[in-house]
Amino acid sequence: MDGLKGKVVLIAGAATGLGADSAHRLAREGARVVVGDIDAEGAERTAASIRATGGEATAAQFDISDDDSVRALVASTVDGYGGLDAVHINAGDMSAVTKDSDVVSIDLDVWDRTVAVNLRGHMLVTRHTVPLLLERGGGAIVYTSSIASFTGDPQRPAYSATKAGINALARHVASRWGREGIRANAVTPGLILTDEIREGAPPDLLAGMLARTRSTRLGEAADVSSMVAYLMSDDGSWINGQVVNVDGGTVLR
Ligand SMILES: NC(=O)c1ccc[n+]([C@@H]2O[C@H](COP(=O)([O-])OP(=O)(O)OC[C@H]3O[C@@H](n4cnc5c(N)ncnc54)[C@H](O)[C@@H]3O)[C@@H](O)[C@H]2O)c1
């Protein structure tokens, strides 16, 4: 893809799963990648495996729910690379999803934690990185949302509401700074077979998800990372403020 070679890309949430795969994909496209995550060992594992395959990556531990921590991550990126060209905001607190029952019974701590990581955290990274992208005349932000942001679901109200909030955040950023060269888009994956889901999800859940797709298979991390790279690259340079489904046709909209 055009325009990623040599670019400094910060990925917020890339120790495991989709973020790690996107970090690899962006590095293969020639980007210099900062792997930020609350899981320090996982972030270093991702960065080390990128370096082992000839890519350029550094790891940094941070907590996306903490304003000072986000500020420090962004500052260390600029210290290390002299600026910032693009951001992928991907972190999600997946440990809270199983406790995300319904709005009557949900533990308020689960609601608050989900909002703090999945939505407020994405806002914090946006807030600290937009001025740096503007310094370089613009840049791209790609958020990870979910098809849960627009499908009704009897469970997971916190997860769904935060993902819908991310879609609104992407549209806001595109509206506010698009004329100054910033593109902000969100990817909405359906169920993706990350290692954790492949190993841990009950077979009937996977069969049910496959039955809901208009596709012959379930999603792989590469399906998402290729869209992340495309939206970040110059090939996607006229795409702004969009919420892009990568779900094998699960939700047709
Ligand atoms: N896997 C799927 O089927 C699927 C589908 C739709 C959307 N998503 C979204 O994709 C993203 C990645 O999910 P995944 O399935 O790869 O799960 P994952 O748990 O492997 O990835 C989430 C990453 O976020 C990090 N993280 C969590 N809390 C953090 C914090 N406070 N600060 C910094 N980093 C933090 C985790 O350590 C992890 O590296 C999430 O936003 C999720 O909602 C996943």
The ligand as an SDF file (V2000), in Angstrom:
LIG
                    3D

 44 48  0  0  0  0  0  0  0  0999 V2000
  -11.8560  -10.3220   18.3150 N   0  0  0  0  0  0  0  0  0  0  0  0
  -13.0490   -9.9580   17.8880 C   0  0  0  0  0  0  0  0  0  0  0  0
  -13.8710  -10.8010   17.4820 O   0  0  0  0  0  0  0  0  0  0  0  0
  -13.4350   -8.5140   17.8720 C   0  0  0  0  0  0  0  0  0  0  0  0
  -14.6100   -8.1430   17.2010 C   0  0  0  0  0  0  0  0  0  0  0  0
  -14.9780   -6.8110   17.1570 C   0  0  0  0  0  0  0  0  0  0  0  0
  -14.1910   -5.8530   17.7660 C   0  0  0  0  0  0  0  0  0  0  0  0
  -13.0700   -6.2320   18.4400 N   0  0  0  0  0  0  0  0  0  0  0  0
  -12.2640   -5.1740   19.0650 C   0  0  0  0  0  0  0  0  0  0  0  0
  -10.9320   -5.3340   18.6720 O   0  0  0  0  0  0  0  0  0  0  0  0
  -10.0780   -4.8030   19.6790 C   0  0  0  0  0  0  0  0  0  0  0  0
   -9.0310   -5.8490   20.0230 C   0  0  0  0  0  0  0  0  0  0  0  0
   -9.6980   -6.9790   20.5420 O   0  0  0  0  0  0  0  0  0  0  0  0
   -9.0220   -8.4300   20.5500 P   0  0  0  0  0  0  0  0  0  0  0  0
  -10.0890   -9.4050   20.2630 O   0  0  0  0  0  0  0  0  0  0  0  0
   -7.7970   -8.4370   19.7350 O   0  0  0  0  0  0  0  0  0  0  0  0
   -8.6940   -8.6070   22.1090 O   0  0  0  0  0  0  0  0  0  0  0  0
   -7.3140   -8.4910   22.9160 P   0  0  0  0  0  0  0  0  0  0  0  0
   -7.6870   -8.5940   24.3500 O   0  0  0  0  0  0  0  0  0  0  0  0
   -6.3340   -9.4470   22.3590 O   0  0  0  0  0  0  0  0  0  0  0  0
   -6.8080   -7.0170   22.5780 O   0  0  0  0  0  0  0  0  0  0  0  0
   -7.0700   -5.9120   23.3850 C   0  0  0  0  0  0  0  0  0  0  0  0
   -5.7560   -5.2250   23.6870 C   0  0  0  0  0  0  0  0  0  0  0  0
   -6.0330   -4.0410   24.4600 O   0  0  0  0  0  0  0  0  0  0  0  0
   -5.1200   -4.0160   25.5480 C   0  0  0  0  0  0  0  0  0  0  0  0
   -5.6640   -3.2290   26.6630 N   0  0  0  0  0  0  0  0  0  0  0  0
   -6.6920   -3.5740   27.4800 C   0  0  0  0  0  0  0  0  0  0  0  0
   -6.8520   -2.6320   28.4240 N   0  0  0  0  0  0  0  0  0  0  0  0
   -5.9230   -1.6750   28.1890 C   0  0  0  0  0  0  0  0  0  0  0  0
   -5.5620   -0.4560   28.8470 C   0  0  0  0  0  0  0  0  0  0  0  0
   -6.2270   -0.0570   29.9380 N   0  0  0  0  0  0  0  0  0  0  0  0
   -4.5690    0.2690   28.3450 N   0  0  0  0  0  0  0  0  0  0  0  0
   -3.8580   -0.1530   27.2490 C   0  0  0  0  0  0  0  0  0  0  0  0
   -4.1370   -1.3000   26.5970 N   0  0  0  0  0  0  0  0  0  0  0  0
   -5.1470   -2.0480   27.0730 C   0  0  0  0  0  0  0  0  0  0  0  0
   -4.9300   -5.4840   25.9040 C   0  0  0  0  0  0  0  0  0  0  0  0
   -3.8030   -5.7070   26.7290 O   0  0  0  0  0  0  0  0  0  0  0  0
   -4.8400   -6.1150   24.5250 C   0  0  0  0  0  0  0  0  0  0  0  0
   -3.5120   -6.0850   24.0190 O   0  0  0  0  0  0  0  0  0  0  0  0
  -10.9710   -4.4160   20.8490 C   0  0  0  0  0  0  0  0  0  0  0  0
  -11.2410   -3.0250   20.7910 O   0  0  0  0  0  0  0  0  0  0  0  0
  -12.2500   -5.2080   20.5730 C   0  0  0  0  0  0  0  0  0  0  0  0
  -13.3860   -4.6010   21.1360 O   0  0  0  0  0  0  0  0  0  0  0  0
  -12.6700   -7.5310   18.5090 C   0  0  0  0  0  0  0  0  0  0  0  0
  1  2  1  0
  2  3  2  0
  2  4  1  0
  4  5  1  0
  4 44  2  0
  5  6  2  0
  6  7  1  0
  7  8  2  0
  8  9  1  0
  8 44  1  0
  9 10  1  0
  9 42  1  0
 10 11  1  0
 11 12  1  0
 11 40  1  0
 12 13  1  0
 13 14  1  0
 14 15  2  0
 14 16  1  0
 14 17  1  0
 17 18  1  0
 18 19  2  0
 18 20  1  0
 18 21  1  0
 21 22  1  0
 22 23  1  0
 23 24  1  0
 23 38  1  0
 24 25  1  0
 25 26  1  0
 25 36  1  0
 26 27  1  0
 26 35  1  0
 27 28  2  0
 28 29  1  0
 29 30  1  0
 29 35  2  0
 30 31  1  0
 30 32  2  0
 32 33  1  0
 33 34  2  0
 34 35  1  0
 36 37  1  0
 36 38  1  0
 38 39  1  0
 40 41  1  0
 40 42  1  0
 42 43  1  0
M  CHG  2   8   1  16  -1
M  END
$$$$
